[in-house]
Amino acid sequence: MELREAVETLLTNVLNQLSYHPLFSPYLKASTENPPKHYLHQCEVIVRLALRKPIRVLIGDEIGLGKTITALAIAKYLENTGRAKRTLIVVPRVLVLQWRKELMRMGIPTSKIKHLESENIEFYRMQGFPEGYYIASMDLLKREERISKIVDVEWDLIIIDEVHKFGYKTKRFWKIGKKLVEGKPSRNAIFLSATPHRGDPRDYIHRLQLLDPYLVEDWKNLDKRLFYEATHGSILFRRTKEDVNNIYEGKKIFTDAKFYAGLI
């Protein structure tokens, strides 16, 4: 127990110093209006992924731990180091405006934020898709006539939110996941989901295979404890509120939930 506490203390101290390090702090800077708060578990991901080429990872932190902010901090790091000029963000339509707000909170100028819609894809294509951040609905892109127009664009980073909606039987999986991510293994790609597994190992492993071109074995051969342990901290980052409280921050950032029974 003492060794674990010592390691946790060391990790906390190292991450705390890195959050102020001149190499990494610029990518955590955000808008002066309603800026997001950055936590050590988010800094850890940036530090551990910074030297990977390409970055291809699934961030499966519990809801409320700032997966969006983590992904955008990585995007800013890639942009500021010259590794990402065009970022495509694929989300459920209901989240398009929310992602725009988060981009602005992270200090991305509105001139660099673009919405992909059916009526403007051809316009951007004729312009050569200017550099910036493009937000698109996943149900817009799953149509063959739309995905065919953007699949060969020089996207440097693909971010897919709520990636658990990419079941291996869906058009999203085959049209977007296969063509934009698996078919372009040199691209940076970040998957986000608070429920990455959902109790279906075949579905989950197929999504990991979109990210990692070396996962070529049948999913049944990979559905083992050793495989899951090996993916944590490498292709998958999943932290809980308890992890953030006890390991990263050393204090209760997230308080205990209180449940009350009521008769209706």
C-alpha positions in Angstrom: 0.0 0.0 0.0 2.9 2.4 0.8 4.5 1.7 -2.5 1.2 2.5 -4.4 0.8 5.7 -2.4 4.4 6.7 -3.3 3.8 6.0 -7.0 0.5 7.9 -7.0 2.2 10.9 -5.3 5.1 10.9 -7.8 2.6 10.7 -10.7 0.6 13.6 -9.3 3.7 15.7 -8.8 5.1 15.0 -12.3 1.8 15.8 -14.0 1.4 18.9 -12.0 4.8 20.2 -13.2 4.1 19.2 -16.8 0.9 21.2 -16.8 3.1 24.3 -16.5 5.8 23.1 -18.8 6.5 25.4 -21.7 6.2 22.5 -24.1 2.7 21.5 -23.1 1.0 24.4 -21.3 0.3 26.3 -24.6 -2.1 23.6 -25.7 -4.1 23.8 -22.5 -4.6 27.6 -22.8 -8.2 28.5 -23.7 -10.6 31.4 -24.2 -10.7 34.0 -21.5 -14.5 33.7 -21.5 -15.7 30.6 -19.6 -12.5 28.7 -20.1 -12.5 25.0 -19.2 -10.6 23.7 -16.2 -7.9 21.3 -17.0 -7.2 18.3 -14.7 -4.1 16.1 -14.3 -5.7 13.1 -15.9 -6.1 15.2 -19.1 -2.5 16.4 -19.0 -1.4 12.8 -18.7 -3.0 11.8 -21.9 -1.4 14.7 -23.8 2.0 13.9 -22.4 1.8 10.2 -23.2 0.5 10.7 -26.7 2.7 13.7 -27.7 5.5 11.6 -29.3 3.2 9.1 -31.0 3.0 9.3 -34.8 0.2 8.8 -35.6 -1.9 9.2 -32.5 -4.8 6.7 -32.7 -6.6 6.2 -29.4 -9.9 5.7 -27.7 -10.6 7.9 -24.7 -13.3 6.2 -22.7 -13.3 8.2 -19.5 -16.5 8.3 -17.4 -19.1 10.9 -18.3 -18.1 14.3 -16.8 -14.4 13.9 -17.0 -13.8 16.2 -20.0 -13.2 13.9 -22.9 -14.1 16.7 -25.3 -11.6 19.0 -23.7 -8.9 16.3 -23.7 -9.4 15.7 -27.4 -9.3 19.4 -28.3 -6.1 19.9 -26.2 -4.5 17.1 -28.3 -5.8 18.8 -31.5 -4.3 22.1 -30.4 -1.0 20.4 -29.7 -1.0 18.8 -33.1 -1.9 22.1 -34.8 0.7 24.1 -32.9 3.5 21.6 -33.7 2.6 21.6 -37.4 1.1 18.1 -37.4 -2.5 19.0 -38.0 -3.9 21.6 -40.3 -7.3 20.1 -41.1 -9.3 18.4 -38.3 -12.6 16.6 -39.0 -14.9 16.2 -36.0 -17.7 13.7 -36.4 -20.6 13.8 -33.9 -24.3 13.1 -33.5 -26.2 16.0 -35.0 -27.6 17.0 -31.6 -24.0 17.7 -30.5 -22.8 19.9 -33.4 -23.5 23.2 -31.7 -22.1 21.9 -28.4 -18.8 21.1 -30.1 -18.7 24.5 -31.7 -19.0 26.1 -28.2 -16.3 23.8 -26.8 -14.0 24.8 -29.7 -14.5 28.4 -28.9 -13.9 27.8 -25.2 -10.6 26.2 -26.1 -9.6 29.4 -27.9 -10.2 28.3 -31.5 -11.2 31.4 -33.5 -14.6 31.2 -35.1 -13.0 31.8 -38.5 -11.4 28.4 -38.3 -14.6 26.6 -37.3 -16.7 25.2 -40.2 -19.8 23.2 -40.3 -20.1 20.5 -43.0 -23.6 20.2 -44.5 -25.0 18.6 -47.6 -25.3 22.0 -49.3 -21.7 23.2 -48.7 -19.5 20.0 -49.1 -19.1 20.7 -52.8 -18.3 24.4 -52.0 -15.5 23.4 -49.6 -14.3 20.7 -52.0 -13.9 23.3 -54.8 -11.9 25.4 -52.4 -9.6 22.5 -51.5 -11.0 22.3 -48.0 -9.2 25.3 -46.3 -7.3 24.6 -43.1 -9.5 24.6 -40.0 -11.8 22.5 -37.8 -14.8 20.9 -39.6 -17.8 19.6 -37.6 -20.0 17.1 -39.3 -23.0 15.0 -38.3 -22.2 11.2 -38.5 -25.5 10.6 -40.1 -24.7 13.1 -42.8 -21.4 11.4 -43.6 -22.7 7.8 -43.6 -24.3 8.4 -47.0 -22.0 7.2 -49.9 -22.5 10.4 -51.9 -21.2 12.5 -49.0 -18.4 10.3 -47.7 -17.0 9.8 -51.2 -16.4 13.6 -51.4 -14.4 13.9 -48.2 -12.6 10.5 -47.7 -9.5 11.6 -49.7 -9.3 15.1 -48.2 -5.9 15.5 -46.4 -7.4 15.3 -42.9 -4.6 15.3 -40.3 -6.9 14.4 -37.4 -10.3 12.7 -37.2 -12.2 13.0 -33.9 -15.3 10.8 -33.5 -17.5 11.5 -30.5 -20.0 8.9 -29.1 -18.2 6.3 -31.1 -20.2 3.5 -29.4 -22.8 4.4 -32.1 -20.4 2.8 -34.6 -21.7 -0.8 -34.2 -20.1 -3.2 -36.7 -23.4 -3.7 -38.4 -24.1 0.0 -38.9 -23.5 2.2 -42.0 -21.5 4.6 -39.7 -19.0 1.8 -39.0 -18.6 0.7 -42.7 -18.9 4.1 -44.4 -17.1 6.4 -41.9 -15.1 4.1 -39.6 -13.7 1.9 -42.3 -13.1 4.6 -44.9 -12.0 7.6 -42.9 -10.1 5.8 -40.1 -9.2 2.2 -40.8 -8.6 2.9 -44.5 -6.2 5.8 -43.7 -3.8 4.3 -41.0 -1.4 7.2 -41.1 -4.1 9.7 -39.9 -4.3 10.8 -36.3 -7.6 9.5 -34.9 -9.3 10.0 -31.5 -12.4 8.1 -30.5 -14.5 9.3 -27.6 -17.1 7.3 -25.6 -18.2 7.1 -22.0 -19.5 3.6 -22.7 -16.8 2.1 -25.0 -17.5 -1.6 -24.3 -21.3 -1.8 -23.7 -21.1 -5.5 -22.9 -20.5 -6.7 -26.5 -16.8 -7.8 -27.0 -17.2 -8.3 -30.7 -18.6 -4.8 -31.2 -15.9 -3.3 -29.0 -12.9 -5.1 -30.5 -14.1 -4.2 -34.1 -14.0 -0.5 -33.1 -10.4 -0.9 -31.7 -9.5 -2.6 -35.0 -10.5 0.5 -36.8 -7.8 2.4 -34.9 -5.0 -0.2 -34.8 -4.1 -1.8 -38.2 -2.1 -4.5 -36.3 -5.2 -6.0 -34.6 -5.8 -8.4 -37.4 -6.8 -11.5 -35.4 -10.4 -12.7 -35.1 -12.2 -10.9 -32.3 -12.7 -14.2 -30.5 -9.0 -14.7 -30.1 -8.6 -11.2 -28.7 -11.5 -11.4 -26.2 -9.2 -12.3 -23.3 -8.1 -10.6 -20.1 -4.5 -10.3 -21.3 -5.7 -8.3 -24.4 -7.8 -5.9 -22.4 -5.0 -5.3 -19.9 -2.5 -4.7 -22.7 -4.8 -2.1 -24.4 -5.3 0.0 -21.2 -2.9 3.0 -21.3 -1.9 2.3 -24.9 -4.8 2.3 -27.3 -7.4 2.9 -24.6 -7.5 5.5 -21.8 -10.4 5.0 -19.3 -10.5 6.7 -16.0 -13.2 7.0 -13.4 -14.2 9.8 -11.1 -12.7 7.7 -8.3 -9.4 7.5 -10.2 -9.3 11.3 -10.6 -10.1 11.9 -6.9 -7.7 9.4 -5.4 -4.9 9.0 -7.9 -4.6 12.1 -10.0 -5.8 15.0 -7.9 -5.5 13.6 -4.4 -8.7 15.3 -3.3 -12.4 15.1 -4.0 -12.8 16.9 -7.2 -16.0 14.9 -7.8 -18.2 14.5 -4.8 -20.2 11.4 -3.9 -23.6 11.2 -5.5 -26.6 11.2 -3.2 -29.7 9.2 -4.1 -33.1 9.7 -2.7 -36.1 7.5 -3.2 -39.4 9.1 -4.1 -42.9 7.8 -4.7 -44.5 9.1 -7.9 
